[in-house]
Amino acid sequence: MSRKSFDSRSTSTRTRRREVVRSWPVELVRQHLATQLSYGELELSLFEAQELQRRCATAGVATPLLELFDEVLAQGGDDGDFNLEIEADNRAEVAACAGDYFALFRHFALAEGLYERNTWGHARCLAEVLPSRPEEEQEQRRFEALEVALRVVLALEVPVDAWAERQLCQALFLLENLSSSSAENSLQRAFERANQTPLNFLEFLEPFIDVAAAPVEALARRCFLMTEVSWEDAKHSRGVRALLMRSQAFCHRHGESLIGHWRHCCHQELQTLQCLDGPSGSPLLAAASALASHCHFVGYCVPQGPPSADLSCKEAGAAWLLRALYEAPGCDPPGDLYEVAKKNRELETAIRRLSRSGEVNEELEIIKGLEHLRPGSSSQTVCADFYDATVYPPWHKGVECMGVLPVPIFEHLQRLCPGWAPSEAAMTRQGKRLLVAGCGSGHQVAVELKTYSDITELVAFDVSAQSVAVAQRKLKELLPEHMARVRFLVGDIMDLTLSHPLLSDGFDLVVCCGVLHHLPKPLEGLQRLASVLRPSGVIQLATYSALSHQTWQNGVQDWLRSKNLKPESGIPTRQEVRAMRAEVLKPEERPEEALTLLHFPEFYTYAGVLDLLFHPLERSFTLLQLLEELILPARLKPLGVFFLDVNADLAARRAFRARFGEADMSDLDQWHALEVSDPDLFGRMHGLFLTCDQGLPLEPPAKRRRDAERKQQRRRVTLVEAEFITSFADSIVMPAASGHAIHFRDLGEMGVMVGDRVRVLYGTEKGKYGVISRILHDKNQVVVNGTNLKRSFWHPEPGPGKPSRVTVELPIHVTNVALIDPVTKQPTRVKRRYTMNGEGVRISKVSGCAMPEPVPVRPNERELLWKKHEETVLLQSKDRRGPPKEDIFGNKEHFKSLVRLVRERRAVQQLRAEAEE
């Protein structure tokens, strides 16, 4: 079927759409068709229909669809806009032509019949339709989706390209989300029905640890909570050893207790080991090496440990490993251990990480060749000494952006900041440059390299030479293909200057996350960062939230001092940190703030504890403080906010829209008001995007604060106060002279009251009459009964005799309404006059008569229903539907990145085919 409706868009809009269509390649047409067919409809103009018909024929799309095009085009005019309703069979054929892309699955989520059973599309469909199921079927359907997702995961293979990596990550995320939202034993039941055990599943996950670290770690933690893993099982499990060496799956309370138990068992076996190269020694040495690597990664902060007299073994190699379980060995292992390591991968990795001739020696060599921002300076500050002593953050190969398709910088920023548009020169500029200020151990650098596709040069620097050396070593090992475009420097933010050769060209994006709150002068640091921006450049800034810190930081610090667990000065040793953590982990009574530490991942590593509780230079900000004390004085303006967690991002933006409607999400005043009501809104850090605003007047924060206070004071002052009346005080006889008290009535700032009859002057409701039912003083708006009925919603309490949908009034600006003259019945303005008794009266300027008293207004039933709707539907927390994902089809500009990836994929397939021939 087809139907045609006239296009009401302007000629320029149609021209722009035609230009876009002309540039679409054949493969992109397939993707566009598949996307538009997500709901069984295809909307396109006449020109687009003609162009798509030609290209569909070239692409080999299904013949019935081409016949449908012919039918519609036969009825076409010059400026038509068509909506084609396409049957399910044709949709399936077009979907097959479009290719197996993850973005397609999201649009086909409700088309359950299009997929074969036990496929990724089928699992995705089952997860998407869960909210629409009856409540009594929810758990059964969720378990069915969990089973299908588990079968899909068990059929996964190691990915060979970006698309396959993305689908792998999303499949693992889907399984983890379904298992977390299902009943307690649902995953165990799914394992049994799939003839799997938790240990076997850990073995299966081992190849995916480096590709999809976050979901693998989450699933591994569920497996450890599901079953008790003994030391014998862990010793012979390749999956457990891999998780110990290459993940943070044990950085939680239950995982740490497992580490303590396994370390005790390993200690006893190492002491009785007779031969390193024997049949019993190989799995023991592999497991001991994995345990030692994990203990070294967390900084030996696990509280349990034997006295030093027990660290003796018959074998010198076993003694070296045993010491590595409790502290850094400080020396190279004996020679016989090197020989055994040639046949033991875990032991070889542990020796490289722990021995002085391994990573330690490599980092010392890197430090000798590092370049400084300011030649000749040593950059020895309090922060430099702190991060030289403990490198932060500790991380493995997996980063948060694994499975995310890299996109150009400005496309990514426009997606996060919809109201911002870079200049044409910036968009077309060849060679995007990125600066990471405070790179630490290189984790942020890896995130940026995996996120953006058009970086030609990335410059990273840190005040700590040790941190920069670790970052360079890790990135060279984990991302060697990117090292040609990465440069490392040592220096302070205060040393940034365009005179340096690496900084002279400026940067399109400057990333400064978790650094500015550690500076003695944050404003100067932000100004230095702004000074190296290119035109239309952006700063990505993250700082500690003062409102979040108030909920736990002060209480924890006071408790540490009361227990004498906080050193007066200097960096606490590992023994002091272990003692502090042992107090927190004790089951006896502790303050609520101390229990909060158990939920922080930083609590389970030595470097994390130091950064969390013992940093020598740290401060926090509210959003208003950031705006008034840093952003505006630095001549910057906010573009938008970002969150470090995808789920938190979705929840926060939903809460913002529920409270402020379609307000600008770059308004930090409104975000601050929202954070006051929910201090954990941003987690522990605010994330902001900033850009230079050359037209912004450099207004001192103090003056801006005084102006805001005066504005608020003017709002609080009543319209008439007896002691300030001068205009008519001389023209009337004041009863106060006769000993009578005067009480002047406040007529409000707007001149209208609840209950006044008004007429709408402008807009779509022009000429309508109604009674004011509510006044919004903070927005200068009024709600008029029976007008501006534009907000519809489902009845929150449906039933017989009740409408299924309810429409409620939206506010109207007060300048769009006028009072009605009681004599002429025409709109009028009013003036205020006062009687001898001080009673305020409104006088019509049209007839000169007094305005009538407002009529009593009963509660608006529609507004009461809207409040119930907000409480039951809009404000309640909703279960997230599946894994986080990007809508890459939401903007046609993203098609360019899709085309590039498709061409790369085809090139790889062509090379493989040629190699096979």
C-alpha positions, -999 to +999 in steps of 0.1 A: +000+000+000+010+036-004-003+070+004+009+104-005+008+137+014+020+171+004+054+182+017+050+214+038+088+219+042+105+248+025+123+245-008+157+250+009+150+220+032+141+198+003+173+209-016+194+200+014+179+165+016+185+161-022+221+170-018+225+144+010+208+117-011+231+123-041+261+115-020+249+082-006+267+051-019+249+018-026+258+002+007+245+032+025+212+029+007+208-006+021+215+007+056+191+036+052+163+013+040+169-011+069+168+017+094+136+034+080+119+000+078+123-005+116+086+003+121+074-009+087+074+025+072+097+044+048+093+082+047+110+100+017+104+128-007+096+122-044+132+129-054+145+105-028+121+078-039+133+081-075+169+081-064+164+052-041+146+032-067+176+035-090+201+027-063+180-002-049+180-018-084+218-014-084+221-029-049+200-059-057+173-052-032+141-074-033+120-071-065+086-067-046+100-036-030+110-022-064+074-029-077+061-009-047+084+020-057+070+019-092+034+019-079+040+050-058+061+069-083+034+065-109+012+087-087+040+112-079+040+149-082+069+174-081+068+180-043+054+149-028+062+133+005+056+095+005+050+071+034+053+035+022+038+007+043+059-024+036+049-059+045+069-080+069+082-103+042+098-075+022+112-060+054+130-093+061+145-093+026+157-057+029+171-065+063+192-093+048+205-069+021+214-043+047+240-065+064+246-077+099+251-045+118+244-040+155+226-007+149+201-026+128+191-049+157+180-019+178+155-008+151+143-043+146+139-050+183+102-053+182+101-074+150+106-107+168+094-128+139+123-117+117+149-137+135+157-173+139+156-187+175+188-186+196+203-158+176+216-124+188+186-106+172+162-130+189+178-124+223+177-087+217+140-088+208+131-107+239+149-082+261+133-052+244+097-064+247+100-073+284+084-040+297+054-046+275+047-081+290+021-086+318+036-084+352+028-121+360+048-131+329+078-108+335+100-133+354+093-162+330+100-140+299+132-126+315+145-161+321+137-170+285+157-140+273+185-149+297+186-185+283+188-172+247+214-146+256+235-173+273+233-195+242+243-166+220+273-158+242+284-195+242+285-193+204+308-162+203+342-162+188+372-139+191+363-107+171+384-098+140+372-063+134+354-033+151+319-044+142+325-079+156+341-065+187+311-042+192+286-071+189+306-092+213+306-065+239+269-059+236+261-096+238+281-099+270+265-067+284+230-081+275+237-113+294+251-095+324+221-071+325+196-098+322+213-119+349+214-089+373+177-081+368+165-117+371+159-138+402+188-148+423+193-183+410+183-176+373+218-177+359+225-209+378+194-225+363+204-212+328+239-228+333+223-261+342+200-261+312+229-253+289+251-281+305+275-255+318+291-249+352+304-215+365+340-227+363+336-239+327+320-206+318+350-188+333+372-209+310+351-198+281+354-161+290+392-162+290+397-151+254+374-121+258+390-105+288+411-080+269+383-072+244+353-068+267+368-063+302+338-047+319+311-073+312+335-102+316+345-089+351+309-085+361+299-120+349+329-135+366+319-119+399+285-134+396+300-168+390+322-165+421+291-155+442+272-184+427+296-212+437+324-217+461+357-220+442+382-240+461+420-235+458+423-268+439+397-256+413+414-222+410+448-238+407+438-259+377+415-233+360+430-214+331+401-189+333+406-181+370+443-176+364+436-153+334+412-132+355+438-129+382+465-116+358+445-095+334+414-082+350+399-065+381+373-092+387+386-097+423+385-060+433+355-064+455+348-077+490+340-113+482+369-115+457+393-102+483+383-129+507+389-155+480+423-140+474+432-142+511+421-179+513+439-189+481+470-171+492+471-190+525+467-224+507+493-214+481+517-204+509+515-239+525+520-257+492+550-235+481+567-243+514+565-280+508+573-280+471+602-303+463+608-297+426+599-267+405+598-286+372+578-316+386+543-325+375+527-310+407+548-279+404+536-266+370+500-258+380+511-246+414+537-222+399+511-209+374+485-203+401+511-187+424+523-165+396+488-153+389+482-146+426+514-127+429+506-107+398+472-097+413+487-089+447+513-067+430+485-050+409+465-041+440+496-028+458+496-056+484+467-040+503+450-073+512+450-071+551+459-108+558+495-120+558+519-142+578+549-131+598+582-128+579+596-159+596+572-181+576+585-169+542+610-198+539+610-225+513+631-254+503+634-242+467+649-207+461+625-201+432+595-210+454+608-187+481+610-158+456+574-164+445+562-168+481+577-134+490+560-119+459+526-129+474+531-104+502+555-077+490+575-067+460+605-091+459+630-063+453+654-086+434+655-108+403+645-145+407+670-173+407+682-187+374+663-220+377+630-201+378+638-185+345+643-219+329+609-231+342+593-199+330+601-207+294+574-234+296+550-215+320+533-184+305+519-171+339+553-175+355+570-157+327+545-127+329+549-125+367+587-124+364+585-096+339+562-076+361+579-082+395+616-085+388+639-055+387+652-064+353+617-065+338+592-036+338+609-017+365+642-015+345+622-006+313+605+023+331+638+036+344+652+037+309+621+055+296+624+082+323+659+090+312+647+099+277+615+118+286+610+154+273+600+181+297+575+209+291+599+234+307+635+223+299+657+222+330+628+221+354+624+191+378+586+195+383+590+184+419+558+194+436+536+178+463+515+161+436+546+149+417+560+132+448+527+117+456+522+101+421+558+091+419+553+070+450+521+053+437+511+053+400+474+060+395+451+046+382+461+009+380+445-007+349+449-036+326+443-037+288+405-034+290+391+002+290+355+015+292+353+023+255+359-013+243+333-022+217+325+014+208+330+024+172+355+052+169+340+084+155+355+118+145+360+142+174+335+169+164+308+144+155+311+129+190+310+163+207+279+174+187+262+142+197+268+150+234+262+187+231+233+191+206+231+229+209+267+234+199+279+238+163+316+242+155+327+265+127+330+253+092+367+258+092+371+236+123+350+208+108+370+207+076+404+212+093+428+185+083+446+169+112+428+169+146+451+173+176+442+162+212+459+171+245+455+149+276+465+170+307+474+148+336+476+114+318+486+094+349+493+058+340+479+061+305+443+049+310+428+082+297+451+082+267+439+046+258+403+058+261+408+087+237+427+066+211+398+040+211+371+067+210+382+090+182+390+080+146+405+112+132+433+120+157+465+127+139+485+136+169+479+131+207+501+149+232+499+136+268+517+150+299+518+145+336+536+161+365+550+127+376+578+112+355+571+078+369+535+079+358+545+090+323+570+062+320+543+036+331+519+051+305+544+049+277+553+014+285+517+001+288+505+018+256+535+005+237+526-030+249+488-028+245+483-004+216+515-005+195+496+005+163+488+039+179+522+048+193+533+066+161+509+095+168+513+098+206+539+121+223+546+121+260+559+150+281+566+157+318+554+189+333+528+209+352+497+225+337+512+258+348+540+252+323+517+251+293+527+276+266+523+279+229+560+285+226+567+248+230+571+230+196+545+203+204+520+228+216+524+256+191+497+244+167+470+243+194+445+215+200+409+207+189+402+189+222+418+192+256+410+165+281+416+172+318+398+147+340+405+144+377+434+170+377+422+205+382+410+199+418+446+189+427+461+223+416+469+250+441+455+276+417+427+259+396+417+291+378+452+297+364+453+260+354+421+263+335+432+295+318+464+277+307+443+249+292+421+274+274+452+292+260+462+262+238+428+257+222+422+261+185+392+281+173+360+260+181+382+239+204+367+221+234+378+214+269+366+181+285+368+188+323+360+166+353+363+177+389+352+164+423+317+172+433+314+190+467+278+179+473+287+142+467+318+145+489+298+160+518+278+127+520+308+106+530+342+123+530+340+143+562+326+114+582+352+090+570+381+115+577+368+121+612+365+084+618+400+077+606+414+104+629+394+090+659+410+056+652+445+070+647+445+056+612+453+088+593+490+099+594+496+135+603+518+141+573+534+122+544+521+092+524+509+062+544+528+030+540+513-002+528+513-015+563+493+016+575+468+012+546+464-025+553+457-017+590+431+010+579+414-014+555+413-042+582+394-018+605+369-010+577+364-047+569+357-057+605+321-069+610+317-048+642+299-015+643+312+012+620+298+046+608+277+046+577+304+066+558+330+039+564+306+013+550+303+035+519+340+028+512+332-009+505+313+002+473+342+022+458+364+002+435+394+024+446+391+009+481+406-024+468+439-011+455+467+007+473+469+035+448+431+039+449+430+042+487+457+069+486+439+089+459+406+084+477+415+093+512+451+105+516+458+130+487+479+159+500+462+185+478+426+182+470+394+203+468+359+199+455+334+223+438+298+227+433+286+234+398+279+270+407+314+274+421+328+260+389+308+284+369+315+316+389+350+309+402+366+291+372+346+289+339+334+325+336+367+342+348+386+319+323+363+333+295+347+299+288+312+288+285+296+254+292+284+233+262+270+204+282+276+177+308+289+142+305+288+112+329+314+086+335+288+058+334+263+052+306+235+042+330+240+072+352+239+094+321+205+081+310+190+083+345+203+119+350+191+132+317+157+116+323+155+133+357+165+167+342+137+165+316+112+154+342+119+185+363+128+212+337+112+200+305+130+208+273+154+233+290+189+237+278+211+210+293+241+232+293+225+254+321+246+246+351+222+265+375+195+239+367+219+210+370+230+224+404+194+226+416+189+189+405+221+178+422+211+195+455+181+172+456+202+142+446+239+146+456+248+113+439+235+125+406+270+129+391+287+102+411+318+118+426+329+139+397+312+166+375+319+162+338+317+193+316+324+203+280+337+239+277+346+261+248+360+296+245+335+325+243+353+356+231+321+376+233+316+369+270+323+399+292+349+393+318+327+399+349+341+393+383+324+365+402+318+387+432+299+412+411+278+384+395+270+370+429+260+405+442+237+410+412+221+376+417+215+384+454+199+418+445+177+401+420+165+376+445+160+403+471+138+423+446+117+392+441+112+388+478+102+425+484+064+431+484+051+456+460+041+482+485+057+489+519+045+517+541+079+531+550+090+534+513+059+551+499+067+585+485+045+589+454+012+593+471+021+598+508+016+636+506-017+633+487-036+613+513-043+616+550-024+588+567-045+570+593-013+563+612-013+599+625-046+590+643-030+560+659-043+534+635-020+508+620-017+506+582-015+473+564-009+476+526-020+446+505+005+430+482-009+429+447+019+407+433+045+415+407+026+405+376-006+424+381-027+392+378-040+368+405-053+333+406-090+335+397-087+364+372-106+361+339-081+369+311-080+368+273-051+352+253-035+379+230-010+360+209-002+325+197-023+296+185-048+302+214-053+339+204-088+352+213-097+325+239-109+334+273-102+316+306-096+318+343-061+318+358-057+286+378-020+288+387+009+313+385+045+303+380+064+332+395+098+319+388+091+317+351+067+346+347+040+322+334+004+315+341-019+285+335-053+294+321-081+269+323-092+255+290-064+270+269-031+258+255-042+221+258-011+205+243+002+180+267-016+146+264-009+115+285-025+082+294-050+083+323-030+071+354-061+053+368-080+040+338-115+025+343-150+025+331-164+059+324-129+075+324-112+088+293-082+068+281-062+099+274-061+132+292-050+166+280-037+192+304-030+229+300+006+242+294+017+275+309+015+308+289+038+337+294+021+365+314+027+390+286+005+369+263-026+374+284-046+405+295-073+411+320-109+418+308-124+453+314-156+448+335-175+475+314-162+472+278-153+435+280-121+443+261-085+434+271-070+461+294-040+470+314-044+480+350-029+506+374-027+503+412-044+526+436-049+524+474-077+533+496-075+552+529-072+519+548-043+508+526-063+483+506-049+478+471-072+481+441-066+475+405-081+501+381-087+494+344-070+518+321-097+515+295-128+524+315-113+536+348-134+511+368-121+489+395-114+453+385-136+426+401-123+403+428-108+370+415-133+341+415-126+311+437-107+284+417-111+248+425-083+223+420-079+214+383-086+177+380-065+174+349-034+188+367-040+164+396-040+136+371-008+149+355+009+149+389-002+113+394+011+105+359+045+121+368+048+101+400+038+068+385+054+070+351+079+098+346+096+100+379+099+063+389+131+045+380+127+022+350+146-010+343+171-003+316+163-021+284+194-040+275+229-027+271+240+009+265+243+017+229+246+045+204+219+054+179+243+058+149+213+061+126+199+091+145+219+115+124+226+112+087+261+126+093+270+094+110+266+075+077+300+087+066+317+067+094+295+037+086+306+038+049+343+040+059+339+009+082+320-010+055+347-003+030+374-013+054+356-045+062+352-053+025+389-046+019+398-071+046+375-097+031+389-091-004+425-095+009+415-128+026+399-141-005+430-132-026+452-148+000+432-180-001+433-181-039 
